[in-house]
Amino acid sequence: MRVLGVDPGLTRCGIGVVEGVAGRPLTMLGVGVVRTPADADTGARLVGIERGIEEWLDRYSPELVAVERVFSQHNVRTVMGTAQASAVAMLCASRRGIPVALHTPSEVKAAVTGSGRADKAQVGAMVTRLLRLSAPPKPADAADALALAICHIWRAPAQNRLQQAVAQHAAKGRTS
């Protein structure tokens, strides 16, 4: 499975592509950051993020896009920009028919480090180890994007089984 992970942000939108399956060594295919100037108009920044994500989709042809689920913060401006960048990533993938999965920061941290409260340095260190890299990807947004992709690859089989079980249960309820 090839997954494009997106750590959304208006100034720095982390992007990472990981390939592999649960239980086997994973391979990083690419990592980077789509940057937009903080002083630019929001619309222009969103177009810049769209162009960057489209380039990554063209280059790597992922089977799925994993995006960090936006969660409430105290700073409404930050949350709005993150949500807008997140929506752009989901739109780009959906327009191409690529499935999108959302993962919370604590889900990603728990999947990669074993603790939902891990800090950025711990996530970077584990991404480095799991992908057999010589150094942690910089900036942290890039490492977070790879962590999102890893999280999805590892969690997808269990999520698929759960969805199938729920669907079977619902189908039994309709035939009873």
trRosetta pair geometry for C-beta under 8 A, 3 or more apart (Angstrom, degrees):
i j d omega theta_ij theta_ji phi_ij phi_ji
1 19 7.0 -179 87 -149 41 57
1 20 6.9 -31 53 75 74 33
1 21 6.1 105 9 -88 93 68
1 63 5.6 -103 -155 56 72 139
1 64 6.9 -2 -179 17 110 116
1 153 5.7 171 78 -119 121 91
1 156 6.9 -110 136 49 179 164
2 17 6.6 6 -176 -174 92 100
2 18 7.6 176 -148 90 51 39
2 19 4.6 -15 -100 -102 77 92
2 29 7.2 8 -143 -4 106 150
2 60 6.7 -163 165 160 128 98
2 61 7.1 46 96 97 148 67
2 62 4.8 -140 120 -130 93 61
2 63 5.1 112 55 1 76 92
2 64 7.8 155 87 29 52 71
3 17 7.1 170 86 -148 44 55
3 18 5.6 -13 60 61 92 84
3 19 7.6 167 18 -86 65 42
3 62 5.8 71 -137 -159 18 123
3 63 7.0 -50 -74 57 56 82
3 64 5.1 -23 -112 74 83 94
3 65 7.3 147 -163 -105 69 22
3 66 5.4 23 179 -6 120 112
3 148 8.0 -143 140 116 121 77
3 149 4.1 158 100 -147 110 88
3 152 5.1 168 -146 78 159 129
3 153 5.7 -138 2 -55 140 92
4 15 6.8 -19 -172 -162 96 88
4 16 7.4 155 -157 82 51 39
4 17 5.2 -23 -100 -96 67 82
4 56 6.1 122 -141 137 135 119
4 57 6.9 -62 -36 -88 169 67
4 60 6.3 132 -79 87 108 135
4 62 3.9 -125 -18 -27 97 160
4 64 7.5 -168 29 96 71 47
4 65 4.9 -23 70 -113 101 75
4 66 7.2 175 84 26 46 69
4 93 7.8 -167 65 -91 125 117
4 149 6.8 -79 177 -93 6 117
5 14 7.5 -22 115 118 94 98
5 15 7.2 151 82 -157 61 37
5 16 4.6 -11 55 63 106 91
5 17 7.5 -170 16 -79 75 31
5 18 6.8 27 -14 6 114 105
5 65 7.9 158 -90 -164 21 57
5 66 4.9 -23 -108 71 69 103
5 67 7.9 161 -161 -81 50 34
5 144 7.8 -156 142 123 125 55
5 145 4.1 145 106 175 100 63
5 146 5.9 171 50 -82 145 15
5 147 7.0 154 180 60 162 43
5 148 3.4 143 -152 75 115 102
5 149 3.4 -105 -36 -37 113 85
5 150 7.7 -15 -58 3 148 61
5 151 8.0 98 -111 33 128 94
5 152 7.3 -176 -89 8 94 121
6 13 6.7 -11 -165 174 91 98
6 14 7.0 148 -161 84 39 65
6 15 6.1 -2 -106 -103 68 68
6 53 7.0 14 -107 -114 133 117
6 65 6.3 15 -7 -179 117 101
6 66 7.0 172 22 87 72 50
6 67 4.7 -16 66 -107 108 76
6 68 7.1 -125 98 4 65 78
6 86 7.5 144 116 -121 119 59
6 89 4.3 157 130 -139 170 155
6 145 6.0 9 -109 -129 17 102
6 148 6.8 -80 41 86 37 159
7 13 6.9 169 81 -168 61 48
7 14 3.4 14 46 51 112 116
7 15 7.8 -129 26 -53 75 34
7 68 5.4 45 -125 -13 57 132
7 141 4.8 -167 90 -164 132 73
7 142 7.7 -123 30 -65 131 15
7 144 3.9 74 -90 101 150 114
7 145 4.4 -106 -6 -64 97 75
7 148 6.4 -176 -64 -19 78 134
8 13 5.7 -10 -137 -130 42 94
8 67 6.4 33 -33 -164 112 100
8 68 6.0 -141 16 52 86 99
8 70 7.2 -49 65 -71 133 98
8 82 5.2 111 106 -164 103 67
8 83 7.7 101 118 -74 146 12
8 85 3.7 156 -171 103 100 106
8 86 4.0 -102 -21 -66 171 69
8 88 7.8 141 -130 46 116 93
8 89 6.0 -121 -84 -5 108 133
9 12 5.0 5 88 71 134 57
9 13 5.1 -167 51 -81 69 56
9 14 7.2 53 16 -5 112 76
9 81 6.9 31 -160 127 52 106
9 82 5.9 -17 -98 -104 55 77
9 85 5.6 -49 37 46 10 169
9 141 6.2 -82 17 -125 139 138
10 13 7.6 42 -80 -54 10 96
10 36 6.1 -74 166 61 65 124
10 38 7.8 95 113 -112 105 62
10 42 7.3 -50 -140 -133 138 77
10 45 5.3 33 -168 150 96 142
10 46 7.8 -44 -125 -69 90 66
10 49 7.4 -84 -129 -51 47 136
10 81 3.8 -69 -20 -175 127 116
10 82 7.3 -93 -20 -63 83 42
10 84 6.8 32 -79 72 104 114
10 85 5.5 -144 -68 -50 55 121
11 35 6.8 -5 165 -148 55 72
11 36 6.3 -117 -123 61 32 74
11 38 5.4 4 -103 -78 113 88
11 81 7.9 27 -14 158 76 145
12 33 5.0 -22 -161 -170 91 127
12 34 7.7 140 -159 71 41 48
12 35 5.8 -10 -100 -102 65 77
12 139 6.3 -19 -177 60 158 138
12 141 4.6 174 131 5 114 166
13 33 6.6 140 66 -164 45 66
13 34 4.3 -19 61 59 107 99
13 35 7.7 -162 22 -71 74 31
13 36 7.9 39 -7 -4 105 99
13 49 5.3 89 -13 -132 158 107
13 52 6.8 135 70 89 126 143
13 53 7.5 -58 126 -60 143 99
13 85 5.3 -157 -97 -172 119 133
13 89 7.6 -178 -171 -61 130 117
13 141 7.1 -174 172 168 8 136
14 32 7.9 169 -153 97 52 36
14 33 5.6 -33 -100 -104 52 81
14 139 7.6 -117 -88 78 106 85
14 140 7.8 -76 -76 111 144 47
14 141 3.2 -164 -54 150 111 79
14 142 4.8 -155 -141 -75 102 31
14 143 7.5 -65 -153 37 147 39
14 144 5.2 104 67 64 164 93
14 145 3.6 -156 132 -33 100 114
15 30 7.6 -16 123 117 97 100
15 31 7.0 165 95 -152 62 42
15 32 5.3 -12 64 68 102 76
15 33 6.7 168 17 -95 83 26
15 34 6.1 65 -21 -18 124 94
15 52 7.2 -151 -34 146 148 108
15 53 7.1 -171 -100 -104 132 67
15 56 5.2 -118 -180 -89 144 162
15 142 7.3 -25 49 -121 47 71
15 145 5.2 -145 -112 -170 4 163
16 28 6.9 -51 -171 -142 103 101
16 30 7.0 -173 -146 97 46 58
16 31 4.4 7 -111 -111 89 83
16 32 7.7 160 -78 22 58 49
16 137 7.3 123 -95 85 127 177
16 142 6.2 111 -62 -174 108 64
16 143 7.8 62 -55 -118 151 13
16 145 3.7 142 5 111 99 100
16 146 3.7 -97 155 -67 165 66
16 148 7.3 135 54 48 110 92
16 149 5.5 -125 100 -2 98 132
17 28 7.1 109 81 -166 60 58
17 29 4.2 -53 104 63 112 105
17 30 4.6 33 32 47 113 87
17 31 7.4 -141 25 -65 64 55
17 56 7.1 -175 -50 -175 116 106
17 60 4.6 -115 -112 -155 160 161
17 62 6.3 -139 -129 -77 103 112
17 149 6.7 149 -142 -108 21 162
18 26 5.3 7 -178 173 112 122
18 27 6.9 151 -159 78 62 43
18 28 5.7 -36 -101 -101 75 55
18 29 6.9 -177 -95 8 20 85
18 131 7.0 -103 -118 -99 110 119
18 146 6.0 104 -52 -152 118 74
18 149 3.8 143 23 125 113 131
18 150 5.7 -18 92 -64 176 65
18 153 6.4 -100 108 -23 118 140
19 26 7.0 155 77 -164 40 73
19 27 5.0 -21 61 64 91 98
19 29 5.6 64 -12 -37 109 117
20 24 5.7 -154 -171 87 103 97
20 25 6.6 -118 -128 109 141 40
20 26 3.7 -125 16 -114 155 65
20 27 5.8 141 -53 13 105 72
20 153 5.8 55 78 -173 85 154
21 24 5.2 43 65 30 83 117
21 153 6.8 -147 -127 -175 22 105
22 153 6.1 174 -61 144 71 76
22 154 5.0 112 -109 -126 99 48
22 156 7.2 -159 -35 51 119 87
22 157 5.3 -96 21 1 147 128
25 132 7.3 12 -165 -17 121 126
26 130 6.2 15 44 152 119 96
26 131 6.0 -59 93 -99 99 72
26 150 6.2 172 62 -113 177 89
26 153 6.5 122 -107 86 127 162
27 131 7.2 99 -142 -148 20 85
28 31 6.1 -19 -176 -34 124 110
28 131 4.4 45 -31 -167 111 136
28 133 6.7 17 14 -71 148 110
28 146 6.3 -16 -112 -129 114 126
29 60 5.9 124 111 -130 137 118
30 56 7.3 -169 101 -138 138 95
30 59 7.2 30 -16 116 170 129
30 60 6.1 -126 26 -74 131 132
31 137 4.9 -77 144 -128 153 146
31 142 4.9 86 167 -178 106 109
31 143 7.9 38 -164 -73 140 40
31 145 6.8 151 -140 78 85 117
31 146 5.8 -20 -105 -59 122 114
32 56 7.8 -159 53 -89 116 119
32 142 6.2 -43 -149 -116 3 116
33 139 6.4 32 -61 34 152 97
33 141 5.6 78 -111 88 114 121
33 142 5.4 -82 -54 -65 92 96
34 48 7.0 160 166 138 106 85
34 49 5.5 113 120 -126 137 60
34 52 3.1 116 -120 133 130 165
34 53 6.7 -57 -37 -46 160 67
34 56 8.0 -96 -54 -23 117 125
35 48 8.0 -53 98 146 39 131
36 40 5.9 -98 166 48 97 137
36 44 7.5 156 -162 115 123 78
36 45 4.0 112 147 -140 154 85
36 48 4.4 134 -98 81 110 144
36 49 6.3 -58 -35 -49 131 84
37 40 4.4 100 73 -21 96 106
37 45 7.4 -127 56 -94 57 98
40 44 4.8 -105 165 86 115 122
40 45 5.2 141 91 -60 115 90
40 48 7.6 55 102 -10 161 141
41 44 4.5 84 64 9 91 106
41 45 6.9 -159 91 -10 45 86
42 45 5.5 -56 -149 35 33 114
42 46 6.4 33 155 -20 67 104
42 81 7.6 -125 -130 -108 106 86
42 84 7.2 -20 -178 144 112 170
43 46 5.8 -55 -149 34 31 110
43 47 6.5 32 152 -18 65 104
44 47 5.6 -52 -149 36 34 113
44 48 6.5 39 150 -22 64 104
45 48 5.5 -52 -152 34 34 115
45 49 6.5 34 150 -18 66 102
46 49 5.6 -49 -148 35 35 111
46 50 6.3 40 150 -22 65 103
46 84 6.0 -82 -95 155 117 113
46 85 7.3 -143 -113 -89 75 57
46 88 5.5 -171 -162 -75 87 137
47 50 5.5 -50 -148 35 33 116
47 51 6.4 35 153 -20 65 103
48 51 5.8 -52 -148 34 31 110
48 52 6.4 30 153 -17 63 107
49 52 5.7 -56 -150 38 32 112
49 53 6.2 28 156 -16 67 107
49 85 5.4 -125 -151 -132 166 87
49 88 5.0 82 105 103 119 159
49 89 7.7 -70 154 -54 113 77
50 53 6.0 -59 -146 39 28 106
50 54 6.1 30 156 -21 65 109
50 88 5.1 -112 -74 -167 79 117
50 91 7.6 -36 -114 84 105 118
50 92 6.1 172 -144 -72 72 116
51 54 5.7 -56 -146 37 28 113
51 55 6.5 33 154 -23 63 103
52 55 5.8 -53 -154 29 31 113
52 56 6.8 26 152 -14 64 104
53 56 5.6 -55 -152 38 37 110
53 57 6.2 38 150 -20 69 105
53 88 6.6 156 10 132 148 99
53 89 5.6 -161 -119 -110 155 68
53 92 4.6 151 114 40 127 173
54 57 5.6 -53 -145 37 33 112
54 58 6.3 36 154 -20 65 105
54 92 5.8 -131 -71 -145 71 125
55 58 5.7 -54 -149 36 30 112
55 59 6.2 23 156 -16 65 111
56 59 5.8 -57 -140 40 30 109
56 60 5.9 -14 175 16 67 114
57 60 7.0 -75 -129 53 18 81
57 61 7.2 68 176 -87 55 34
57 62 6.8 -80 -124 22 65 93
57 65 7.9 -30 -95 -77 104 124
57 92 6.2 -160 -29 152 148 114
57 93 7.1 -167 -102 -91 133 62
57 96 6.4 174 175 -10 141 163
57 98 7.2 -140 -139 -9 118 157
58 61 7.6 -1 -172 -58 18 71
62 65 6.1 109 92 -71 139 68
62 98 6.4 71 87 -156 86 141
63 98 7.2 169 169 -145 22 94
63 99 7.7 0 146 38 66 99
64 98 6.5 169 -113 174 27 91
64 99 5.0 -29 -118 76 87 95
64 100 7.3 157 -168 -95 75 23
64 101 6.1 21 172 -2 122 107
64 152 6.6 -154 111 151 133 145
64 156 7.8 149 36 -99 171 139
65 89 6.3 -169 160 163 136 97
65 90 7.5 -179 98 -103 131 45
65 92 7.7 124 -86 85 171 93
65 93 3.9 -114 17 -92 144 148
65 98 5.6 75 -12 124 102 122
65 99 7.4 -178 29 94 70 47
65 100 5.1 -24 72 -109 96 74
65 101 7.5 174 88 26 47 67
66 100 7.7 152 -92 -162 27 56
66 101 4.9 -22 -109 70 74 99
66 102 7.7 156 -160 -93 60 20
66 103 6.0 8 -175 2 106 116
66 148 4.5 177 114 151 114 98
66 149 5.6 167 41 -89 130 46
66 151 6.9 164 173 71 153 95
66 152 3.9 -135 -83 -37 143 144
67 86 5.5 117 169 -150 130 86
67 89 5.0 147 -101 102 128 136
67 90 6.1 -71 -4 -63 163 86
67 100 6.2 -3 5 -168 115 105
67 101 7.4 162 24 81 68 46
67 102 5.6 -32 74 -104 86 69
67 103 7.7 157 78 24 38 72
67 148 7.1 29 -111 -177 9 148
68 86 7.0 -101 71 -105 70 115
68 102 7.5 38 153 -156 13 72
68 103 6.5 -54 -116 73 47 74
68 104 7.6 62 -165 -143 71 20
68 105 6.2 37 -157 -69 115 73
68 108 7.0 -44 -109 -25 92 148
68 144 7.1 -5 -60 155 139 115
68 148 5.9 -98 -60 -94 79 134
69 86 7.9 83 -130 -149 26 148
69 102 4.1 83 -76 167 95 108
69 103 6.1 -155 -9 80 98 19
69 104 4.8 -44 54 -81 121 58
69 105 7.8 -121 58 -19 78 62
70 79 6.4 111 179 -161 115 80
70 82 5.2 145 -118 116 111 108
70 83 4.6 13 -81 -86 176 77
70 86 5.4 -123 -40 -9 112 161
71 104 6.3 62 -56 -142 125 97
71 105 6.6 -91 8 9 133 107
72 79 6.6 8 -136 -117 41 151
73 76 7.8 -171 80 -70 81 31
73 78 5.8 -47 81 83 145 118
73 79 4.9 -176 37 -63 98 107
75 78 4.0 48 103 13 116 115
75 79 6.6 156 91 -14 64 86
76 79 5.6 -58 -146 41 34 111
76 80 6.1 38 156 -24 68 106
77 80 5.8 -54 -148 33 28 112
77 81 6.6 25 157 -14 63 106
78 81 6.0 -59 -152 38 30 108
78 82 6.3 27 154 -16 65 110
79 82 5.7 -57 -145 40 31 112
79 83 6.1 32 156 -20 66 108
80 83 5.7 -55 -145 37 28 110
80 84 6.3 29 155 -20 64 106
81 84 5.7 -53 -146 35 30 112
81 85 6.4 27 156 -15 65 106
82 85 5.9 -56 -148 39 30 108
82 86 6.2 35 151 -23 64 109
83 86 5.4 -53 -146 36 31 117
83 87 6.4 35 154 -22 64 103
84 87 5.7 -51 -150 32 31 112
84 88 6.8 35 150 -21 62 101
85 88 5.6 -48 -153 30 36 114
85 89 6.8 36 150 -18 65 102
86 89 5.8 -55 -155 34 33 110
86 90 6.5 29 151 -15 66 107
87 90 5.7 -55 -146 40 34 110
87 91 6.1 37 154 -22 67 107
88 91 5.7 -55 -146 37 29 113
88 92 6.4 31 156 -21 64 105
89 92 5.9 -52 -147 33 29 111
89 93 6.5 22 157 -12 63 108
89 100 7.7 129 124 -129 87 125
90 93 6.0 -60 -150 41 30 107
90 94 5.9 25 158 -16 67 115
90 100 5.0 56 -130 -137 80 168
91 94 5.8 -59 -137 42 26 108
91 95 6.0 34 161 -28 64 107
92 95 6.0 -53 -149 28 23 114
92 96 7.1 6 155 -4 57 109
93 96 6.2 -75 -162 44 32 101
93 98 4.1 -93 -167 77 84 108
93 99 7.4 -44 155 84 121 17
93 100 4.9 124 91 -72 143 101
94 97 7.4 45 -169 -75 36 21
94 98 7.2 -96 -67 55 26 67
94 100 6.3 -42 -58 -18 88 125
101 152 5.3 129 77 -124 144 123
101 156 7.6 -98 -73 -93 166 93
101 159 8.0 91 -136 107 133 169
103 107 4.6 -126 -172 86 92 129
103 108 5.2 106 128 -57 125 91
103 111 7.9 -39 -169 1 143 141
103 148 6.0 168 53 -141 127 83
103 151 5.3 123 -177 115 170 140
103 152 6.5 -130 -36 -68 136 84
103 155 7.5 132 -104 41 127 155
104 107 4.6 100 55 2 80 103
104 108 7.1 -148 92 -4 44 85
105 108 5.8 -58 -150 37 33 111
105 109 6.2 30 156 -18 68 108
106 109 5.6 -51 -141 39 34 111
106 110 6.1 35 158 -20 66 107
106 116 3.6 32 -169 -168 93 109
106 117 7.4 6 -125 -61 95 49
107 110 5.9 -58 -147 38 26 109
107 111 6.2 25 156 -20 63 109
107 116 7.3 14 -58 -118 24 103
107 151 6.3 98 128 -171 88 139
107 155 7.5 12 171 -71 113 162
108 111 5.9 -56 -147 35 28 110
108 112 6.2 8 163 -4 65 114
108 123 7.6 34 129 -130 101 128
108 144 7.4 59 137 -161 152 77
108 147 5.1 85 173 134 112 107
108 148 5.6 -38 -115 -90 134 58
108 151 4.5 -85 -120 -53 67 156
109 112 6.3 -70 -143 46 25 98
109 113 5.6 -30 -180 31 67 114
109 115 6.3 -51 143 95 104 58
109 116 5.1 108 81 -141 111 35
109 117 6.9 162 128 10 149 12
109 118 4.3 -176 -167 39 111 102
109 122 7.8 57 -153 93 98 114
109 123 6.1 -75 -113 -83 77 111
109 147 7.6 22 -80 168 44 142
110 113 7.1 -70 -113 58 16 75
110 114 6.7 1 -160 -171 53 11
110 115 6.3 -107 -104 112 61 8
110 116 4.1 -7 -57 -69 104 77
110 118 7.9 177 -65 -1 38 109
111 147 7.8 137 77 178 103 85
111 150 6.9 164 123 113 116 90
111 151 4.0 114 70 -121 154 83
111 154 5.5 152 -170 73 116 135
111 155 6.1 -69 -108 -46 139 111
112 118 7.5 -113 81 53 95 158
112 123 5.9 60 97 -137 141 75
112 126 4.8 131 156 108 94 137
112 127 6.5 -8 -164 -64 137 74
112 130 7.0 -98 -148 -17 87 153
112 147 4.8 -46 -53 -146 158 100
112 150 5.7 79 -94 93 101 133
112 151 6.3 -62 -42 -67 93 89
113 118 4.0 69 64 -68 161 160
113 122 5.1 52 -121 143 148 112
113 123 6.1 -83 -41 -87 124 57
113 126 4.9 -148 -86 -26 74 158
114 118 7.8 95 56 -55 58 126
115 118 4.7 122 80 -50 98 87
115 122 7.5 -18 57 134 115 155
118 122 4.0 -119 -170 88 106 134
118 123 5.6 129 118 -53 123 80
118 126 7.8 -16 -178 -1 161 136
119 122 5.2 98 53 9 66 101
119 123 7.3 -127 103 -3 35 90
120 123 5.7 -56 -149 37 33 111
120 124 6.2 34 154 -19 67 108
120 140 4.5 -12 -169 -143 127 143
120 143 7.5 106 -173 77 82 131
120 144 7.6 -49 -131 -63 88 105
121 124 5.7 -55 -147 39 30 113
121 125 6.3 32 154 -21 64 107
122 125 5.7 -53 -146 35 31 112
122 126 6.4 24 158 -14 64 107
123 126 6.1 -61 -149 40 28 105
123 127 6.2 30 154 -20 66 108
123 140 7.6 78 76 -160 118 97
123 143 6.0 126 118 133 97 115
123 144 6.5 33 134 -92 146 67
123 147 5.3 -25 -173 -78 110 155
124 127 5.8 -53 -144 36 29 111
124 128 6.3 34 155 -23 63 106
124 136 3.7 43 169 -154 108 138
124 137 7.0 -141 -139 47 92 66
124 140 6.3 -82 -63 -121 121 78
124 143 4.3 -16 -104 -166 77 167
125 128 5.6 -54 -153 33 30 116
125 129 6.5 25 152 -15 64 107
125 136 6.4 -48 -73 -79 42 124
126 129 5.6 -53 -145 39 36 110
126 130 5.9 32 158 -18 70 109
126 147 7.6 69 85 -107 105 107
127 130 5.9 -56 -137 41 27 108
127 131 6.0 0 169 6 64 115
127 133 7.4 4 126 17 76 133
127 136 6.7 86 70 -136 103 81
127 137 6.7 -60 115 16 135 105
127 143 4.9 168 46 -161 157 90
127 146 4.9 96 -155 97 130 124
127 147 5.3 -83 -78 -67 118 84
127 150 6.9 -158 -115 -11 80 148
128 131 6.8 -75 -142 50 17 91
128 133 4.7 -97 -143 61 64 104
128 134 8.0 -85 -159 71 104 16
128 135 6.6 -68 -126 158 128 16
128 136 4.7 -73 -57 -83 124 64
128 137 7.6 -169 -77 -9 81 68
128 143 7.9 -28 -43 -127 80 117
129 132 7.4 18 -177 -75 29 42
130 150 6.1 55 121 -130 152 149
131 146 6.6 -51 -36 178 150 137
131 150 7.7 -108 -55 -77 100 125
133 136 7.2 111 94 -92 132 25
133 137 7.0 -47 172 -45 171 80
135 138 7.9 -24 129 -19 110 101
136 143 5.7 -3 -179 -89 95 138
137 142 4.1 -118 142 112 120 114
137 143 4.5 168 63 -69 98 74
137 146 6.2 122 16 -6 149 138
138 142 6.5 35 93 40 14 130
138 143 7.6 12 -76 -30 31 105
139 142 5.9 118 59 4 50 97
139 143 7.9 -106 120 5 39 92
140 143 5.4 -55 -152 41 45 112
140 144 6.0 50 149 -25 73 104
141 144 5.5 -52 -146 35 31 115
141 145 6.6 37 152 -24 63 101
142 145 5.7 -50 -153 29 32 113
142 146 6.9 30 150 -14 62 102
143 146 5.7 -54 -153 37 36 111
143 147 6.3 40 148 -23 66 105
144 147 5.3 -51 -147 35 35 116
144 148 6.6 42 151 -24 65 99
145 148 5.7 -46 -153 28 33 115
145 149 6.9 32 150 -15 62 102
146 149 5.7 -54 -153 36 37 111
146 150 6.3 37 150 -19 68 105
147 150 5.6 -52 -145 38 33 113
147 151 6.1 41 153 -25 65 105
148 151 5.6 -52 -147 33 29 115
148 152 6.6 25 156 -17 62 105
149 152 6.0 -56 -151 35 30 108
149 153 6.5 29 154 -18 65 106
150 153 5.9 -57 -149 36 31 109
150 154 6.3 20 158 -11 66 111
151 154 6.1 -68 -151 43 25 105
151 155 5.8 3 163 -4 66 120
152 155 6.0 -67 -133 48 27 99
152 156 5.7 46 166 -49 67 102
153 156 6.2 -36 -140 6 21 118
155 158 5.9 -69 -165 48 55 106
155 159 5.6 51 145 -24 86 112
156 159 5.6 -61 -140 41 30 111
156 160 6.0 33 162 -23 67 106
157 160 5.8 -55 -148 34 28 112
157 161 6.6 27 155 -17 63 105
158 161 5.8 -54 -150 36 33 110
158 162 6.3 34 152 -19 66 106
159 162 5.6 -55 -148 37 32 113
159 163 6.3 33 154 -19 66 106
160 163 5.8 -53 -146 36 30 110
160 164 6.4 31 154 -19 64 106
161 164 5.7 -55 -149 36 31 112
161 165 6.4 32 153 -20 65 106
162 165 5.7 -55 -149 35 31 111
162 166 6.4 30 154 -18 65 105
163 166 5.8 -54 -147 36 31 111
163 167 6.3 32 154 -19 65 107
164 167 5.7 -56 -147 38 31 112
164 168 6.3 31 154 -19 65 106
165 168 5.8 -53 -146 36 30 111
165 169 6.3 32 154 -20 64 107
166 169 5.7 -55 -148 36 30 112
166 170 6.3 30 153 -18 64 107
167 170 5.7 -55 -147 37 30 111
167 171 6.3 32 153 -21 65 107
168 171 5.6 -54 -146 36 31 112
168 172 6.4 34 154 -20 65 104
169 172 5.8 -53 -151 33 31 112
169 173 6.6 34 150 -21 62 105
170 173 5.6 -53 -152 33 33 116
170 174 6.7 31 152 -19 64 104
171 174 5.8 -54 -152 33 34 110
171 175 6.6 20 155 -10 66 109
172 175 6.0 -64 -146 42 32 102
172 176 6.4 41 156 -36 67 105
173 176 6.0 -48 -145 18 29 115
